[in-house]
Amino acid sequence: MRITLDTVTLCASIFLFSSAGQAAYAQAVQVKAAEEGQGFLFSEDGICYVLTAAHVTDGARRAQVLTQSGSGGSATMVAPFWKGFDLDVGQVRRIPESDCTATFDDLLRGASIALSGARVVLPIVGPGGVDNLDLSVSRSDYLEFTGQFLAADSAGKKGMSGGFALAGSTPVGMARATTSDGAIRFIQMAEIAMNLRRWLDRSSFSAPAVPEVAQVEQQGSPYSVSSATPPAIDGSHVVEAMVEGTSPYVYPVGQNAEIVLENMAEGEKVMSRLRVVSRPTDGYSQPRQIRIDVTPRDGGKARYWRIDSFPPDGFYDTGQVARRFAASITITLIGARGNAPVRIDRIILD
């Protein structure tokens, strides 16, 4: 057999396509919450997220995630979208990084693929592995498309909701309902990507305007800082100055910061909201992520609450949530957007 350069190029292309396809298939997971369904993993700013149908979680705050490799994890569901838009997103923990390698850009690519008459694959994950089901797109409109199973013995059924159809290695839509003839209706990826991007950028809610430092000082519940690491870059930018409202806390880039707040409220020590301000300023960086742990009682153990991307506009806000006991709050600021020292202007506890 004569091996030419064209042959080598073709083989390399097939290998690369196969590797990309397998990587995309591996992002498909099983999701268990209010119902059993499917989902798709992607990573943004080092955080692994799962996408699934909102009716699978049905308002549940926790979901169990099973990957094709057999790894199990848990997701804190956010339900950030309006009622009637059948999409939920959650932050996934305790699964290997190798199981969460897709990015938002992978999702965005699916928004531009023409689907009329296309062949797609729907991976369905379960304890026994994954079944890759072949479908043909019989109808495609602005918001949805319909996929007909190619195998005569296949039909849409309970447990498929939240599954992501793939065109080659690209996700193109999410299964949300079964038709009367056994086909599946999918939400178009363009609709998913547009609304997901808004949420990731924290424009899905209106963060309250944060007044200038002198006014911010009077807001919120009283607290003290029991510890803060790493040390500030100099004596003018210590964490105590931030609390007093005279100067931001600025720490060296390349290190994660941990700030422990002691709740000084009289009576029951509770919290219902936390805001952290890091104004975009020349010569300073912002954190990439924020993690919050809460210790309900004095002398107790800190409990994980949430981890989020820090918004580029510099105004992080948990929003008003149900009151919870909080004797102390540990804030971990992870990474940095930029190479300059990281600046924290204000922390407001309610």
N, C-alpha and C positions, 0 to 999 in steps of 0.2 A: 504493500500500500504506500502510495506516495503522499507524504504529509507536506502541505504547502502552508504559506503564511495565512492564506484565507481560512484554511482548516483550523489552524491554531486560534485565529481570531474568533471564528464561529464557536469553537468549544469554550473559549474564555467567556464569550457573551452568554452562552447557555448556562455556564457555571454561575456567573454573576447574577443572572436573572433568577436562577433557582435559589441562590442564597438569599436574595432580597425577598423572593416570594415566601421562603420558609420563615424568614424573620417576621414578615407581616402576619403570617398564619399564627406564629407563636404569640402574638399579642392578643389573640382571642382567648377569652377566659369564661368560665362558668361563674355566675353570680347568684348568691342565695340571700334573699332578704324577706320581704313580705311574700314574694313568689320566687320560684326558681327560674332563672333566665340566663342570658349570655351578656357579655360585655367586651370591651376593647381597651387595652392599656396603652397609655402614651406618657411621655415624660416631658416636663416643662420646668426649667430652672432647677433641675435636680430632684423634683418631686414627681412621684409616680401617681398618675390619675387613672381612674376607670370610668368609662362611659357606658351607660346602660339605659334601658327604657325606664321612664319614671314610674310606670305602672308595675314594674318588677320590684322596685323599692317601696313605692306607695307611702312615702313619708317616713320610712324607717331611717334612723340615724346611723345604723350599722349594717354592713353587708359583708358576707364571706365571699372570698374570691379564690377560685381554684384554677391554677395555670395548667397548660398542657404538660409541663414537666412534672406535675404532681405536687408542686409547692402550694401551700395554703397561706392566705393572708387575710387581713381584714381591711375594710374601707370605711372611712367616716364620710357619709353622704351629705351633700350640701343642699340639694334641691333648689338651685338658684333661679330656675326659670319659671315662667308663668304657667298657671294651670291650663292645661290643654296642649302644651308643648311637651310631648312624651319623651323627655330627655332628662337624665340625672347624671351628676358627676360626683366623684368622691376621691379622697386622697387615700392611697393604698399604703399599707405598712406590712413589714415582715415577709416580703417576697424578694428573691434575688434580683439584683439590678439587671442581670442578663435576661430576665423575663419581661422587662419594661424598657425597650429600646426605641420604640417608635416615637416620633415627635409630632408637634402640631403641624409642621410643614408636610409631613406624610398625609395627615388628614386633609390639609388644604389642597394638595394635588388632586385628590378625588373630586373636588368641587368643579373641576374643569373638564372632566371626562364625559364624552357623549355616550349615553347609555341606551338609546333606542336600538333594540335588536342585539345588544351586547350579551356576551356570556359572562356570568359572574359565579363566584364560589362562596358559599356560606359555611364557614367552619362552626361546628357545634361541639362544644367541649363538655365532657362529663368525666366521672371517676375512671372510666375505662379508656380514656384518651380523647381523640378528636375525630369526628366524621366530617369530611369535606363534601358538601352537597352542591351539585351543579344546577344552576338555574339560567334561564334565558329571560331577558328583560322584554316583557310584552307591551308595556306601556310606561311612558316617562313624561312627567309634566314638571311644573315649576317647583313644587314642594315635595313630591313623592314619585316613586316608580314602583312597578309591580313586577315580581319575579315568578316565573312558572318553573316548577321542577322539571328537569329533563327526564329523570327516571320515573317510569309509570307508577312505581310503588312508593314514591315519596310525596309527602304533603306537609304543609305547615301544621304545626301542633304546639301545644303548651310547652314551654321551656325554651323556645327559640327566640322569644322576644329579647331585644337588646343585642342580638348577633349582628356583626358587621359583614356586609357583602364585600368581596374583594374582586377588583378587576385587575388580573395579574397580581401584582404585589401591593396594589393601592386600595385602601378602604373607600368605598363610594356611597355607602348608605347604611342605615341601621334598621333592622326588622322591628316593626311596631305592631302589626296585626296580621291575621290570616283572613283571606277572602273565603267566600262560600264554596269556591271550587278548589280550595286547597293551596292557592298561591299565597305569596307573602307581599304585603305592602311595606315599603321601606321609606324612611325619611331621607331626602336627598342630602348628600354631604355638604353642599353649599349652604343649606339652612343650618346644619349642625355647626359647621366651621364658623359661620358669621356670628352666631350667638355665643358659642364657646369662647371665641376670641374676645368678645366684649366682657365676658365674665373673667377671663384670665387677666385682662387689663384692669379689672375692678371698675369698669364703667357700667356694670349691670346694676349697681346701686349708686346713689349719689352720696359720696362721702361728705359729711358736713364741713362747711368752711371752718378752718382753724384760725382763730384770731392771732394777732401778733403776740409775741412772747409775754408782754406785760399783762395782756388780758387772759391768755391761756393759764397763767399762774393761778388765777382765781377759780378755775374750773375743776370739777371732779372731786373725788373723795381724798382725804388726807392719806399719805403713805410716807414711809421712809425707805431708804435704800440700805439694806443690811449688807450687801456685797455687790461688787461690780468688777468684772475682769474682762479684758486686760486693763492695766492702768492707762489713764489718759496720756495723750502725747505730750502734755505739759501741764503745769499747775493751773493754767487759766481755763482748761477745758475738762475739769474733773466732773464726775457725775453729780456731785453735790451742787455745783454751779448750775447744772441743768435743772435740778429740782427747785432751786431758788429762782430760776428764770433769768439769771444774769449771763449765762453763756451755754452753748451746747456742749454735750459730752462728745468728745472726739477721741477715737482710739485707733491704733495702727491697723492699716490694711493687712490682710493675710492672716488675721486671727478672728475666730468667732468670739462674740461678746456674750457674756451671761450676766444679767442684772436681776437681782432678787429684791422684790418689793415686799415690805411688811405693811399689811393693811392696818392703818391707824384709826379706822372708823370706830365710833362709840357704839356699844351694843353688839349686835350680831355683825360679824365680819363677813360681808358678802360682796359680790361683784356682779355686774350685769353688762359691762362694756369695758373695752380697753382700746385706747388709741395711742399710736406711736407716730411721731412726726419726725421726718428726716427730709427737710426741704432740699430740692435740687439746687446746689450752690457750686459755683466754680471753685475748684481746688479741693473739693470733698467728694467722697463716694457715698452711696446709699447701700444698705444691706440688700442682699438678694432674696433672703427668706427670713421668716420669723416663726419661731416655735414658742408656744405658751404651755407651761405646766402649772397646775394649781394645787396648793396644799390646803385642804379644807379646814383642818384644825391645827392649833398650835401643837408642835411635836409630832405631827403626822408625816406621812410620806407624800411627796409631790406626785401628782397624777397628770398624765398627758392629757391635754385638751385639744390642741389643734396645731397645724403647721400650714403656713400660707406663703405664697410669693409676696414679697414686699412691693407695693404698687409704685410704678415709676413717678407718679405725681408727688410721692413723699408723704401721703396721708393714709396710714394704715388704720383701719377701723373694723373691729369685730362686728359692729352693729349692735343694736340692743338685743340681748339674749335673756333667756330665763335666769333669774338670780341664782347664784350658786355660792356655797360657803367657800371663802377664800381668805385664810389667815395670812397666806403669802402667795406671791405670784412670781414664777421664774420665767424671764423673757430671754430667749436665746436668739441672737441675731447672727445669721449664717451667711458667709460669703460677702461679696461686695460687687457693686456695679461700678467698675473703675479701678484705678491703681492708686488713688489718693486715700488719705485717712478717712475713716467712716464717721459721719456726723449724725448725732441724734439730738434733735432740738427739744423734744418734749415727750413725756409719757403722761397720759391722763387716765386715771382709774375712776370708774363709776360703779 
